[in-house]
Amino acid sequence: MFSDVPNWNRYCSGRKHILRGTRGFAVLCTMLIAVSASFPPSPAHAQQSDSASTPVVVQPGAPGKPTKTLPSSTRATPPQWSRADVEFMQGMIMHHSQAVEMTALIPSHTENKDLQTLGARISRSQSDEIKFMRRWLAARGEPISMAMPGMSDMDKSAQPMPLMPGMLTPEQMDALRNAKGAEFDRLFLLGMIQHHNGALIMVKDLFDTPGAGQDADVFNFATDVDSGQRAEIRIMQSMLDKKSKEK
């Protein structure tokens, strides 16, 4: 009778407008609500409370299969890094290293202030990212350099590593080193746009690989590379367009 406080609340409040002048009724309602609050909840009410506080873990089934209810102690495990993640980091270290090498030429090859500002930003951000990638690989016991199939450690020191997408060829790098002034500006912008587009290809290849890019650090880094380099491509393209109009 007294186990359901809300019902008494509704009962009493629903009749106050009818018996507003009856002081005894108000006192009775107050006493009933106070007494009922001291009684333990009914078994049905307690069971509902317990079920509401216990989390239900449901595992979706495969197509055409039912779902499974797992124990409440089940805990999710974060996705593990993959071989594609390791190779992406190793390749991007090489890729970023060439970009830093390109920006190092700017102070001695051009007086273009806009290009100097852009180059400093690229150098700073990609140098920091190289440090991050090295730490990520070291924490997982992986080498910094990418291993080639069938190549021993001694062979690696004698053979040049293949270029990652968008990287400048030795001939393009030589042309950049030999250029000065406006010609250097043009070759740098064209070369760095090519370079950045290659990084976008690397990110796409990573996410197109099944099971890759699920590690939180790799995912965040790769998406940052994608958004950051797209923005810098737009800046460099506008600088090229401005030079074309000036001519």
Secondary structure, DSSP 8 states (H G I E B T S, - for coil): --S-HHHHHHHHHHHTTTSTT-HHHHHHHHHHHHHHHTS---HHHHHHHHHHHS--EEE--STTS--EEE-TT---------HHHHHHHHHHHHHHHHHHHHHTTHHHH---HHHHHHHHHHHHHHHHHHHHHHHHHHHTT--SS---TT--HHHHHHS-----TT---HHHHHHHHH--HHHHHHHHHHHHHHHHHHHHHHHHHHHHSTTTT-SHHHHHHHHHHHHHHHHHHHHHHHHHHHHHHH-
